[in-house]
Amino acid sequence: MDRKLEICSFNLTSAIIAQQAGAHRVELCASPDEGGTTPSQGVIRAAREKLHIELYPIIRPRGGDFLFSEEEFAIMLKEVEFCKQAGCNGVVIGLLNADGTIDKKRSARLVEAAFPLGVTFHRAFDWAINPFEAMEEIISIGCERILTSGQRPTAIEGVTMINELVRQADDRIFIMPGSGIRSSNITELVQKTDAPEYHTSARILVPGAMEFINTAMNEEQLVTMADKEEIKAIIENLRTLAAAASE
């Protein structure tokens, strides 16, 4: 199996790095400290111009929980429409009801609005009250994949549930492990989950390029950036596993 790697990119430079390193898809986000919010329209357009790989912006108007107001939902619909106009390959969504169930009605409206773009249901899934019922509902509304850490902080901690989800999915939807994935654990995740796709930001913090730094401000101006060599190492491990499986 040729397994795919998606990179969560928090800026245009990281998206370009992901492409150069051999990633298959970019999930484009803003606000890494909030877990990812919708990037600006300017960033989305620039990414579409620069990338030839798949581009999926996240549709999330704010950080925090996944219970959205009607005003926030109206914004999400508009952002989905913009992503269609900009030529994106898909979008990433995630909405819950107050009781922890999937917000099927409004999720379905977003999937319908996005058509014919693909739709990923993000890690709002990991906050759902019943992951197996949630998966069936997400399948029923037409999403093509679920990003999950198996309802644990990291995918390696949630590996048992991820494996169970992959088995229950039975090729009806892609189960894509994410959170804490690195070249040091990707082989274990593949062996224990057999998932077809994997997700990581491969992020590092790098200093800015300013020559003058006002030390009186007592603040580091660090930038979240994708680690090109780490992405390459993950992809190489995936290729090694694929080659071994074909022998």
C-alpha positions in Angstrom: 0.0 0.0 0.0 1.2 3.5 -0.9 0.4 5.4 2.3 0.0 9.2 2.1 1.3 11.9 4.4 -0.6 15.1 5.1 1.2 18.1 6.6 -0.6 20.6 8.8 1.0 23.9 7.7 0.6 27.0 9.7 1.9 29.4 7.1 2.7 29.5 3.4 6.4 28.8 3.8 5.6 25.6 5.7 3.2 24.5 3.0 5.9 25.0 0.4 8.4 23.1 2.6 5.9 20.2 2.8 5.6 20.0 -0.9 9.3 20.1 -1.4 9.8 17.3 1.1 7.4 15.1 -0.8 4.1 15.4 1.2 1.0 14.4 -0.6 -1.4 17.0 0.9 -1.4 20.2 3.0 -3.9 21.0 5.6 -3.6 24.8 5.7 -4.2 26.5 9.0 -3.6 29.6 11.1 -3.1 30.0 14.8 -1.0 27.0 15.9 -1.5 27.9 19.6 -5.3 27.5 19.1 -5.0 24.1 17.4 -5.6 25.6 14.0 -8.1 28.1 12.6 -9.1 29.2 9.1 -6.2 30.9 7.3 -6.7 34.3 5.6 -8.1 34.3 2.1 -4.8 35.8 0.9 -2.8 32.9 2.3 -5.2 30.4 0.8 -4.9 32.0 -2.7 -1.1 32.2 -2.4 -0.9 28.5 -1.4 -3.1 27.5 -4.3 -0.8 29.3 -6.7 2.4 27.8 -5.2 1.2 24.2 -4.6 0.6 21.4 -7.0 -0.2 18.9 -4.3 -3.6 18.7 -2.6 -4.7 21.7 -0.6 -7.3 21.5 2.2 -7.8 24.6 4.3 -9.3 24.1 7.7 -12.8 25.8 8.2 -12.7 26.8 11.9 -13.6 30.4 12.8 -12.0 30.2 16.3 -10.1 28.0 18.7 -11.7 26.3 21.8 -14.6 23.9 21.5 -16.5 22.7 18.4 -19.9 24.0 19.4 -20.5 26.8 17.0 -23.1 29.6 17.0 -25.3 30.4 14.0 -23.1 33.4 13.2 -20.0 31.3 13.3 -21.7 28.7 11.1 -22.6 31.4 8.5 -18.9 32.3 8.4 -18.0 28.7 7.8 -20.3 28.5 4.8 -18.8 31.6 3.3 -15.3 30.3 3.8 -16.2 26.9 2.2 -17.5 28.8 -0.8 -14.3 30.8 -1.0 -12.2 27.7 -1.0 -14.2 26.3 -3.9 -13.7 29.6 -5.8 -9.9 29.5 -5.0 -9.5 26.0 -6.5 -8.8 24.1 -3.3 -9.0 20.3 -3.4 -11.0 20.1 -0.2 -11.8 21.5 3.2 -11.5 20.4 6.8 -14.4 20.7 9.1 -15.6 19.5 12.6 -18.8 20.4 14.4 -20.3 18.8 17.6 -23.5 19.2 19.5 -23.5 20.2 23.1 -24.0 16.5 24.2 -20.9 15.4 22.3 -22.6 13.9 19.3 -21.8 14.9 15.7 -23.7 18.0 14.5 -25.0 16.0 11.5 -27.3 18.7 10.2 -24.8 21.5 9.9 -21.9 19.2 8.9 -24.0 17.8 6.1 -24.7 21.4 4.9 -21.0 22.1 4.8 -20.3 18.9 2.9 -23.1 19.9 0.4 -21.7 23.4 0.1 -18.2 22.1 -0.5 -19.2 19.6 -3.3 -17.4 18.5 -5.4 -14.5 19.2 -3.1 -13.4 16.5 -0.6 -14.1 17.0 3.1 -12.1 15.8 6.1 -13.6 15.7 9.6 -10.9 16.9 11.9 -10.1 16.1 15.5 -13.4 17.4 16.8 -14.0 13.7 16.4 -11.7 13.0 19.4 -14.2 14.9 21.6 -17.2 12.9 20.5 -19.1 10.9 23.1 -19.1 7.7 21.1 -16.4 7.4 18.4 -17.8 4.4 16.6 -21.3 5.9 16.3 -19.6 9.2 15.4 -17.7 7.5 12.6 -20.9 6.1 11.1 -22.6 9.5 11.2 -19.6 11.1 9.5 -19.7 8.4 6.8 -23.4 9.0 6.3 -22.9 12.8 5.6 -20.3 12.1 3.0 -16.9 13.0 4.5 -14.0 11.2 2.9 -11.7 10.9 5.9 -11.5 11.4 9.7 -8.4 12.8 11.4 -8.0 11.3 14.8 -5.6 10.5 17.6 -7.9 7.7 18.9 -9.4 10.1 21.5 -6.1 10.4 23.3 -3.6 13.3 23.3 -1.4 11.6 20.8 -1.9 9.0 18.1 0.6 6.6 19.6 -1.4 6.7 22.9 -4.7 6.1 20.9 -3.3 3.4 18.7 -5.7 0.7 19.9 -8.8 2.7 19.1 -7.4 3.8 15.8 -6.9 0.2 14.8 -10.5 -0.5 15.8 -11.7 2.4 13.8 -9.8 1.3 10.7 -11.3 -2.2 11.0 -14.9 -0.8 11.4 -14.4 1.7 8.6 -13.7 -1.2 6.2 -12.6 1.1 3.4 -15.8 3.2 3.6 -13.8 6.2 4.9 -10.1 7.0 5.4 -9.0 6.9 9.1 -6.0 9.3 9.3 -4.0 9.2 12.5 -2.6 12.5 13.7 -1.0 14.2 16.7 2.5 13.6 17.8 3.5 11.7 14.7 7.2 11.7 14.0 9.8 9.7 12.1 10.6 7.9 15.4 7.1 6.4 15.7 5.6 6.3 12.2 6.7 2.7 11.7 5.0 1.5 14.9 1.8 3.4 14.0 1.6 1.8 10.5 2.2 -1.7 12.0 -0.4 -1.3 14.7 -3.1 0.6 12.8 -2.6 -0.2 9.1 -4.1 3.2 8.3 -3.8 4.4 4.7 -2.9 8.1 5.6 -1.0 9.9 8.3 -1.0 13.5 9.5 1.7 15.6 11.2 2.8 19.3 11.4 6.4 18.2 11.9 6.7 21.6 13.5 9.7 23.3 14.9 10.1 26.8 16.3 12.7 28.9 14.5 14.0 32.4 15.3 12.8 35.3 13.2 15.2 37.0 10.7 15.3 40.4 12.4 18.8 41.8 12.8 17.7 44.2 15.6 16.1 42.7 18.6 14.7 44.9 21.4 15.8 42.9 24.4 13.8 45.1 26.7 10.7 43.5 25.3 11.7 40.2 27.0 10.0 38.1 24.4 11.3 35.6 21.9 10.0 36.1 18.3 9.8 32.5 17.2 8.0 31.3 14.1 6.3 27.9 13.8 7.7 26.2 10.8 7.6 22.7 9.1 10.8 20.7 9.5 11.7 19.6 6.0 14.2 16.9 7.1 11.6 15.4 9.5 9.0 15.2 6.8 11.5 13.5 4.4 12.4 11.0 7.2 8.7 10.1 7.7 8.1 9.6 4.0 11.2 7.5 3.7 10.0 5.3 6.5 6.6 4.9 4.8 8.4 4.0 1.6 10.6 1.4 3.4 7.5 -0.2 4.8 5.8 -0.3 1.4 8.8 -1.9 -0.2 9.0 -4.5 2.5 5.3 -5.3 2.1 5.7 -5.8 -1.6 8.5 -8.3 -1.3 
